[in-house]
């Protein structure tokens, strides 16, 4: 896990791969480290956790061969070929037969009783053991990689904020006629960011209120007690709202002095249409230590488009 670049294409294992969202990242990591990283549900903590999955040399070969076949199949489909003819474009006949017979030849019964043909999904290209390995069914093979200290965990939050626009844009234009996740307000930003951070922080909480400050209390968007961090989310609705964001944040800052978990206040401003001018300057000016007679905390402002 050397970097957090999202690859659209890459030359790895002697082959050029493209248009495999997310999976190209795994191939790059697999070539570098001999492993991939993934989120799986943990029953004990009732949350998603992040794991390192080491591959044997044979598994690496099978994993790469499956992706080569998937690329050949997808390229044929893009040319307008039928499913059957796209299968014939797969050079590895064993993998082509595996895809053809996957899910009892496309007769997979869903929970609601209907049948769905999922042949052609990436899982249909893998041998059964590889599919189990990458889909969370071989727990003894997974290494939890987030046993790290508080400073590193806060850095993980910053990284997620940097990656948020990429995640949001990807979910807004999903393939295979899947429903898109459209961000239209602060609640949409808050929910997606919460899901992104939940895999790292077991104790993360969504929406709670501060103790009353004067006659008012304030709703906090996200609280992470283990790192004494609270997150304020803003969504820039218009040019006029962009002009008001600075004053809004300055007023909000004062509400957090009474919150016991506020040692770091992160203000995440999502501005997908780029209404804010000089966002870097504004973020720098607003960031810094806030002190009053009873408390102090560090403010970090992130404005992302």
N, C-alpha and C positions, 0 to 999 in steps of 0.2 A: 504494500500500500504506500508506494513512494510519493505519489501525488494525487491530486483530485481532479485531473483533467478528464473531460468527457470526450471520448474519441468517436468521430463519425466514420473514420476509416483508419486502418493501421496495417503495417506489414509485419506480421509475426509468424513464427514457425515456418518461414519460407513461403508464406501465402499472403496475398492482399485481401483483407476483409473490409467490407463496407456495408452500411445500412443494416447493422445489427445493433440497435440501441441498447446500451448497457452491456451486452455480451462482448463487444469489442474491448471494453474496459477490462473484463474478466480475462480475455485472451492475453492482453498486454501484461496484466499482473501475473498470470500463470507462467508466461515465458520468463519474466523477471525473477519471480519468487517461488515458483513451483506450487502455488496455491491460489485460491480465490477468496473473496470475502462476501458474506451474505448475512441478511437478517432472518432469524427464525423465531417462532413463538416459543416462549418458555413457560410451561404450565405452572411451575412453582411460584414464579414471580408475577405471573399473569401479564407479561409484557413481551415485546420483541427485544431480542438481544443480538448483538453483532458478533459474528464468528469468523474465524480463519479456518479454511478447509484445505488441508494439505493433500496433494495428489501423488499417487505412485507414478512411475514412468509409463506403465501400461495405461493407467487412467488418463494421463495427459494425452497420449496418442489417441485414445478413443474419443476424448472430449474434442480435440482438434479436428479429427476426421468427421465428427458429427457436424461441426460448424462449417467445414468445407462443403459437405453435402447440402446443408441448409442454404448456403450461399448459392449453390448451383440450382437448387430447387426454386428459390425466390427469384433468381434472375430469369428463369424460364417462365414463371408466373407473370413477371413484369412485362414479358413479351406478348402476353395474352394467351399463352398455352393453357390447355386444360390441366386438371390435377393429374390425370393419368400420363399425359405427355410430359408434364413437368417432372414426374417421377423418373421418366426415362432419361432425363438430363443429368440425373445423379450418377456419377461414375462408379461409385461403390454400390454394387448390386445388393450386398447384404443390408446396407443401410436403407436402400430403396424399398426392399421387402419389409424391413422393420417399420417404416413409415406407413406402407400400404396396409399392414395388418394391425397397426396400433389401435387400441381401443376396440378389439374384436372387429376389425375391418370397418371402423367408423360407426359402430353401434353402441357407443358409450351411453349408458343410462345415467341421467342426472338425478339429483335429489328430488326434484319435483315430478319425476316419473317420465319426463320427456327424454328423447334421444338426441345426442349432439355429436357431429362428426368433427373431432378435434385433430384429425390427422393433418400433419403439416406444421403443427406447433413444434417448438424447439425440443420439447420433451420426447416427441415421437422419433427423433433422430438418435437419441441416446440409447445405449444398452441399458437394461433394467437397473443394474447396480449403479451406473453413473447417474441415472435419473433420480434414484433414491438419495444419492450422495448430495446432489445439488438442490434437492427439493426439501431437505430437512428431515429425512427419515433414517439417518445414520448418526444418532446423537453421540456415539462414542468417538466419532471422527472430528468433532467440532471443538475448537479452542476459543473460548471467550476472550476477546482482545481488549476489553474496556475496563480492566482492573488497573486504573490509572489515577493519578492524584488530581486534586481540585483544580489546579492551574491548567493542566492539560485538558480537563473536561470543559472549562470555560472556553479554551481555544476551540474545542469542538463545536460549541455554540456559534462562535464567530464564523467557523467554516461553513456551518449549515446556513447561516445568513447569506454568505457569499454565493452559495449554491442555490439558494431559494428561487431566483429568477429562472434558472435553467429548469428546475423541477416544475415550476408553475407553467412555463411555456410548453414543456413536454406533455403535461397532463391536460392542457387546453386543446391539444390536437392529437388525440390518441388514434391509433390505427385500428383496423378491422372493425370499424363501425361501433367502437366502444364509446360509452358516454364520456364526455369531456368534463373536466373540473374547471369551471370558469370562476375567476376571482372578480367580484364586483364590489366588495366592501371589506371593512376591517375584519368582520367575522370570518369571511372566507380565508383571509390571510392568516388569521389567528388559528383556525382549525388545521390548515395545512402545515403551518409551522409547528404546531403542537404534535402532530403525527410524526413529523421528521425528527423531533427531539425525543419523543417517547421511547424510541429504540435505544437511546443512550442513557436516559435518566428515568429510573423506575419510579421515583417519587414526584415526578412533575405533576403539577396541578393546573387545571384550566379554570380561569375566572374565580377570583375570590375578592373580598372587600377589605380595604384597609380599616383600621380603627378610625373613628371619627376625628377629623382634623377641624376644630372649630365646630360648625354645625353640619358639616358634610363628611361623607366617606366616599372613597373612590374605588371603582372596580379595577382590579389588576388583571391583565389579560392572562399571563402565564407566570407561575411561581415554581422555582426549583430549589427546595430547601437545602439539599446536600451541598450545593455550591453557593448558598446564600445569594441567589440571583433572582431578580424579577425582570420580566420582559413586558414592555409597553409596545403595542402594535398600532401603527398608523397606516391608513391607505389614502393616498392623495386622489381626491375625487375630481378636482378641477384646478384651473389656474388660480382662481380666487382662494381655494383651500390651500394651495401651495404657499400662498403669501401669508397664510394664517398659522402654518405648522410650527414655526419657530416660537410664536407666542403661546400656542397650545402646550408645547413641550415644557416651556419655562414654568408655566402654571402647574403642570403635572408633577414636575420634579419635587415640589414642596410637599406633595401628598405622601411621598415615600419615606419621609423621615420617621414616621410612626410604625413602619412595617418591620417586624423582627427579622425577616429573612433578607432584607435589602442591604447587602454589602456592595453589590454591583447592580446597577440599574442599566439594562440594555434597552434602548429605544430603537425599534426596527421600523423604518419608514419605507413602505413599498410604493414606488412611484413609476409604474410600468409605462406611462405615457410621457415621462420626462418633463413634468410641469415645473419641477423645482429647478431654479437657475443657481449655479454655483453650489451644487449639493456637497461637494468635498469641503468647501470653505465653511458652510453651515454646520456640517457634522463635526468639524474640528473645533469650531467656536463653542458648540453646545456641550461637547464632551469635556470631562474633567471632574474634579472632586467637588461635591456639594457638602457644606458644613453648616450646622446650626448649633445651638447650645447643647442639645441632647444627643445628636447623632451625626454621622457622616457616612457617605457612600460615594462610590465611583460611578460616573455616568459615561456610557459608551453609546454613541449615536451612529447608526448605520442607515444610510439612504441608498437604496438599490432600485434599479430600473429594470 
